[in-house]
Amino acid sequence: MASDAPVAASRITPAELSARKGGEPIVCLTAYTYPIARLLDPHVDLQLVGDSVAMVLHGHPTTLGATMDMMIAHGQAVMRGSSRACVVVDMPVGSYEDTVENAVACAQRIVRETGCHAVKLEGGVAIAAQIAAIVVAGIPVMGHIGLLPQSVEKEGGYKIKGRSEANAELLYTDAKAVEAAGAFSVVIEGTVEPVAAEITRRIAIPTIGIGASAQCDGQILVIDDAIGLTVDRVPKFVKEYALLRDTVSKAAEDYARDVRSRAFPGPEHLFSLSKDKA
Ligand code: KIV
């Protein structure tokens, strides 16, 4: 796919990330738009076009609002803005759970229409057959276990995982199933620290933590959380590296004052009859 972003020497591939198990931590952030993808690209190993886009940019209450068309449009924008990082696109709810055939067809459509390098699916044992079939079709897969946002309605809320021994065992089984199915890495979300660390020790593919453990092989955050653009509740597992909501709010306040007082536009923003630059 053509891109007007600066061309890097080479892309980081899923295979290269997989080989980093136990080595330098893998840096991941979500990205949904062209300008953010351009800004993140020199600094991160992986950009995830997460289905969190439905909440973060489109105002849906959960990720259940994400659609194939939405994921593809944002995947295309992120691909245009990146030239170095590995780009992974989330498969939205309803695109992979029912049959293996539908999962493969939807993964193929995402890769064909965006040019992304891998897809991500939520679940362990329950969707291992889908992961295996997508991998056999030649598409790298990132797994996602622990707290699964697409299951929020079934679970009656966002529940931290691994608090009981029985639940921890289920997570170990899920992690092994995702690994055996051929995923190149797996996100562990919202899982108690010792269990996330133990999963990381037990499997040979990199684990990417979010609300999980510093022992994971990499970390991911939702970009709007990381730059302080989240206007509702900021989750406990988030570290804000900037406070852009204050910057944006102040800019809007200053602009409104300038327009109302006719301080903007100033002479430097206006065109005269003589030729000048736009
Ligand atoms: O959709 C998303 O942003 C994600 C990350 C939280 C891992 O799946």
Boltz pocket constraint, residues with backbone or C-beta under 6 A from the ligand:
constraints:
  - pocket:
      binder: B
      contacts: [[A, 30], [A, 48], [A, 49], [A, 50], [A, 51], [A, 52], [A, 53], [A, 63], [A, 90], [A, 187], [A, 189], [A, 210], [A, 220], [A, 221], [A, 222]]
      max_distance: 6.0
